[in-house]
Amino acid sequence: MEPEKVRAAPAILNAGAVAGAMDITAASIQAWLAGRTPMRMLQGIAVGWFGRSSFGLGWTSAAAGFATHFFIATSWAAIYWFASRRLKVLVRQAWWSGTAFAVLVYLVMYQIVMPLSAIHRRVPQTPQQVLVSLLIHVGCVGLPIALIVRAHTPRSEITDV
């Protein structure tokens, strides 16, 4: 069996890429439904770095938003991977754990990360927007990360052998 360090990278990178792609697709669809372009949505992510000037920086801030989004998704995947090495319930009960993890990700992003970024505030959301955001985080972030980490975990580490 190969060492733990070797197995971590593919699991983390795959989970981060899938969760990042699914979440950014959902965000692009939401932006389109609201009459905004995906580029503006990506610039909105970069507001965390550049403040309101992000919207005047064109493709530069859109690229920064894209890179930031995937860095964050991959960071969440790494957190889940390393936690799952200690807490086997995260891979044994991936469906439930991924759902709970998605709620944690949502709360940290909306209550801590965004207010501490250059946005400097909590993003106001109606109850309907909160529900949609939570469902997107469950389906596009938490579950993909949990299920991909589980898929990369040897069966002997999942079952009580």
For each residue, the residues with C-beta under 8 A, 3 or more apart:
1: 154
2: 6 7
3: 6 7
4: 7 8 85
5: 8 9
6: 2 3 9
7: 2 3 4 10 11 152 154
8: 4 5 11 12 81 82
9: 5 6 12 13
10: 7 13 14 152
11: 7 8 14 15 77 81 148 149 151 152 153
12: 8 9 15 16 74 77 78 81
13: 9 10 16 17 74 77
14: 10 11 17 18 148 152
15: 11 12 18 19 74 77 80 81 144 145 148 149 152
16: 12 13 19 20 70 73 74 75 76 77 78 145
17: 13 14 20 21 70 73 74
18: 14 15 21 22 144 145 148
19: 15 16 22 23 73 76 77 140 141 144 145
20: 16 17 23 24 69 70 72 73 74
21: 17 18 24 25
22: 18 19 25 26 139 140 141 144
23: 19 20 26 27 69 73 136 137 140 141
24: 20 21 27 28 66 69 70
25: 21 22 28 29 140
26: 22 23 29 30 136 139 140
27: 23 24 30 31 41 136
28: 24 25 31 32 38 41
29: 25 26 32 33
30: 26 27 33 34 41 132 136
31: 27 28 34 36 37 38 40 41
32: 28 29 35 36 37 38
33: 29 30
34: 30 31
35: 32
36: 31 32 40 41
37: 31 32 40 41
38: 28 31 32 41 42
39: 42 43 59 62
40: 31 36 37 43 44 55
41: 27 28 30 31 36 37 38 44 45 65
42: 38 39 45 46 61 62 63 65 66 69
43: 39 40 46 47 54 55 57 61 62 65
44: 40 41 47 54 55 65
45: 41 42 48 64 65 66 68 69
46: 42 43 49 50 54 57 61 62 64 65 68
47: 43 44 50 51 52 54 55 117 118 119
48: 45 68 113 114 117 118 119
49: 46 54 61 64 68 117 118
50: 46 47 53 54 57 61 64 118
51: 47 54 118
52: 47 55
53: 50 56 57
54: 43 44 46 47 49 50 51 57 61 64 65
55: 40 43 44 47 52 61
56: 53
57: 43 46 50 53 54 60 61
58: 61 62
59: 39 62 63
60: 57 63 64
61: 42 43 46 49 50 54 55 57 58 64 65
62: 39 42 43 46 58 59 65 66
63: 42 59 60 66 67
64: 45 46 49 50 54 60 61 67 68
65: 41 42 43 44 45 46 54 61 62 68 69
66: 24 42 45 62 63 69 70
67: 63 64 70 71
68: 45 46 48 49 64 65 71 72
69: 20 23 24 42 45 65 66 72 73
70: 16 17 20 24 66 67 73 74
71: 67 68 74 75
72: 20 68 69 75 76 109 113
73: 16 17 19 20 23 69 70 76 77 141
74: 12 13 15 16 17 20 70 71 77 78
75: 16 71 72 78 79
76: 16 19 72 73 79 80 101 105 141 145
77: 11 12 13 15 16 19 73 74 80 81 145 148 149
78: 12 16 74 75 81 82
79: 75 76 82 83
80: 15 76 77 83 84 90 101 145 146 149
81: 8 11 12 15 77 78 84 85 149
82: 8 78 79 85 86
83: 79 80 86 87 90
84: 80 81 87 88 90 91 149 153
85: 4 81 82
86: 82 83
87: 83 84 90
88: 84 91 92 157 158
89: 92 93 97
90: 80 83 84 87 93 94 97 101 146 149
91: 84 88 94 97 146 149 150 153 157 158
92: 88 89 158 159
93: 89 90 96 97
94: 90 91 97 98 143 146 147 149 150
95: 98 99 143 146 147
96: 93 99 100
97: 89 90 91 93 94 100 101 146
98: 94 95 101 102 138 142 143 144 145 146 147
99: 95 96 102 103 138 142 143
100: 96 97 103 104 142
101: 76 80 90 97 98 104 105 142 145 146
102: 98 99 105 106 134 137 138 141 142 143
103: 99 100 106 107 134 137 138 142
104: 100 101 107 108
105: 76 101 102 108 109 137 141 142
106: 102 103 109 110 133 134 137
107: 103 104 110 111 112
108: 104 105 111 112 113
109: 72 105 106 112 113 114
110: 106 107 113 114 122 123 125 133
111: 107 108 114 115 122
112: 107 108 109 115 116
113: 48 72 108 109 110 116 117
114: 48 109 110 111 117 119 121 122 123
115: 111 112 119 120 121 122
116: 112 113
117: 47 48 49 113 114 120
118: 47 48 49 50 51
119: 47 48 114 115 123
120: 115 117
121: 114 115
122: 110 111 114 115
123: 110 114 119
124:
125: 110 129 130 133
126: 129 130
127: 130 131
128: 131 132
129: 125 126 132 133
130: 125 126 127 133 134
131: 127 128 134 135
132: 30 128 129 135 136
133: 106 110 125 129 130 136 137
134: 102 103 106 130 131 137 138
135: 131 132 138 139
136: 23 26 27 30 132 133 139 140 141
137: 23 102 103 105 106 133 134 140 141 142
138: 98 99 102 103 134 135 141 142 143
139: 22 26 135 136 143
140: 19 22 23 25 26 136 137 143 144
141: 19 22 23 73 76 102 105 136 137 138 144 145
142: 98 99 100 101 102 103 105 137 138 145 146
143: 94 95 98 99 102 138 139 140 146 147
144: 15 18 19 22 98 140 141 147 148
145: 15 16 18 19 76 77 80 98 101 141 142 148 149
146: 80 90 91 94 95 97 98 101 142 143 149 150
147: 94 95 98 143 144 150 151
148: 11 14 15 18 77 144 145 151 152
149: 11 15 77 80 81 84 90 91 94 145 146 152 153
150: 91 94 146 147 153 158
151: 11 147 148
152: 7 10 11 14 15 148 149
153: 11 84 91 149 150 157 158
154: 1 7 157 158
155: 158 159
156: 159 161
157: 88 91 153 154
158: 88 91 92 150 153 154 155
159: 92 155 156
160:
161: 156
